[in-house]
C-alpha cells in the first residue's frame, strides 16, 4: 500500500529541533529571562538556561553545549560588547542574538563585526523572536522538517534507481509522460510529487512504489 505524503498542517505541527538544542540567555533582568525562556519552550520546544551575572558567562558555556546565546548589552558588571567579544573568542561558531533596550548605531555596528545572528530591540515582538530563533536553527541544520526529509529521500531513491537502470531524464520523461523539468525538480527535492506521478516513476523504474520512500 502506498504511503501518504505528510499534510502541510501535520508537517508544521511535527516540526522541531532534530537534537537537543542548547540556548543560554544572559540578562540581568530575571523577568526578561523568564519571558524569553517561556517563549523558547512554547514556540520552539527548547529548554533554555538563564544567567543574570554576565561575568559568569564563559564558565556557563564551558559547563554545557550551547548552540545559541542571547545577550543583553546593558548589564552591571560587564558591558555587553565586551562580553560579546569574549564569547566570540571562546566560540566562533555559536549563534549570538543581541537584545537591548538601548539600541545605538555604534553597538549595532560592533555587534555586526562579531557576526551576530540578529540585533533585537526591547521590548520585542514574540513572533519576531520566534522567527529569529527558527531561522538560526534552520541555518545550522538543527530544525527537522519531516516533509522536506521525505522529499529528499524520494528524490535520492529515484535518482539512484534511474542511474542503476542507465536511464537519462529524457528517457524517464518518455516512459512516464512527465516533463524533464518536473522529474529533475523531484530528484532535487525542489518539488513535491503526487502519488500518481510517483506511481508512474516507480513503474518506469520497474520498482515498487514503497521502495521510493526509504525508511519512512
N, C-alpha and C positions, 0 to 999 in steps of 0.2 A: 504494500500500500504506500502511495506517495506521501511524503511528509509535507505538511503545510508550512509555508514561509511565515515567520512571526509577523503578526499585525503590528502596525506602527505604534498603536497605543500600548501594546504589550511590550514592545521594544523600549519605549521610554520608561515604562514602569520598572523594567528589569535592569535598566542601565545603571551602573555604579562602578566604584573602584574595583579593578581586577585583582589588586593585592591590598593589604592593609596600608593605608596612607598615613604618613606621619606629618602632622601640622603643629607648629609651635606659634602661639600668639604671645607677643611681648608688648604689654601695655600696662602703664602704672595704674590705670583706671580699671578696677576689678569688674565694675558693671559692664564696661565695654568688652572685657574679656569674656564674660559670661554670655553676653549678647552674641558675639561672633561664634563662640563655642556652640551655642544653641543653633545658630543658622547653619553651621557646618554639619551638625548632626542631622538636622531636619531636611536640609536641601541636598546634601552631598553624601550623607551616610558616613561622616568622618568624626571620630572621637579625637578632638584636638586637645593638646596640652596648653596650659597657660602659665605665664610668668609675669610677675609685677616688678621684679627687680632686674633692670637691663644689664647690670654688671655681672649677672649670673648666666647670661645667655649662652656663652660658649661652653660653660660647664654643662648646661642643659642639653646642648647639641651633642656633646660627647657621650651623654648617657643613653641616647637612643638613635633611631634612624628617622630622619626628617626629610621630607620632600619639599615642603613649603614652610616658610617662616613669614609671619605677618608682624610688621614692626610699626610702632608709633614713633614719630620723630621727636616729639617734645616730652621728655621724661626726666624726672630728677635723678641725678647720679651719673648720667651719661647722655650726651647729645645723640639723637638718632642717626645722624650722618656718620659719627664716629663708630657707632655700633654697626651700622651698615658696612662700613669699611672692614671692621673686624670679622664680621660674618662672611663677607665675600672672600677675604683672605683665607679664612678657615675652610670654606667650602665654595668652590667656584661653580658648582652645579645646582645647588639648592635654589629653588624659585623664591624670590623675595617680593612681597607685596607691602608697599608703604602706605600707611594710613595716617592722616594728620588733620588736625583741626585748624592748623595754621599754615596753609599752603603758600609757598613763595616760588618765584621763578628760580631763585638760587637753589633751593632744596630740590626742586623738580629736576633741574639740570644735574645736580650732584647725584641724585638717585638714578637718573638715566645712565650716567657714567659708570655706575656699578651694576648695570644690566638688570634693573628691577623689572619684574613682570607687569606691575601696574602701580600707579600712584593715585590713591583714592582719598578724596576729601571727606572729612567727618562733618556732619552726620551723613552716612552713606545709605544708599538705597539697597534693600535686601536683595533685590533681583540683580542689581549691578554686582554686588559682592558674589552672589552665586555664579553669575556668568564668568566673572574673573577666575574663580577657583576652577570651574569646569574647563575653561579654556587652557589653563595651566596643566590640568590632569590629562587633557587630550594631547597637548603638545608633547608631554613626557611619555605618552603611551600608557598611562595608568588608568584610563577610563575604559571599561569594557563596553562593547556595543554588540550584543548578540546578532543583530541583523547584519551589521557590517561584516562580522566574522563569518557568518553563514554565506554571504555573497562572495567573500574572498575564498572560502573553501570550495564553493561550487565552481568558481572561475578557475581555480587551480586544478580541480579534478578534470574539468572539461579540456583545459589546455594539455594536461598530461596525457589523457586518453587520445586526444587528437594527434599528438605527436607520436604516440605509440602506433597509431594506425597510419602514420605517414601522410596525414591529410593537411591541406592548406585551408585557410579560412574561406577561400573562394570555393574550394571543393565542398566544404561543410555547408556553405550557403546554397549550393545546388542541391545537396542532399536534404536540407531542412526547409528550404524556402524562406529562410531568414536572411536578412541583409548581412553583408560582411561587416558593416559598421556596428550593427547590434551584437553580432557574435563577438566582435573584438571588445566591445564595452562589457559584455557579460564576463568574458575571460579576465578582464582587468578589474572586475568588481565595481565598475562605474555605472552599471545599470542593473536593475533587478529583472529577473526573467519570470514570466508567467509559467505556471505548471505545464501549460500546453507547449510552450517553447522548449522547456526542459525535456519534455517527453520526446519532442522531435529530435533534439540534440542527442539524447540517450539512444534513441533508435538508430540514428545515423552512425553512432559510435559502437553499435551492437552491444550495448551495456544496459544494465537495469537502472531505472530512474533513481533508485535509492543509493546507488553507488556514487552519485554526484554529490551527496550530502556529507560524505566523510563520516566523522564521529558524531554528528548532530543527530 
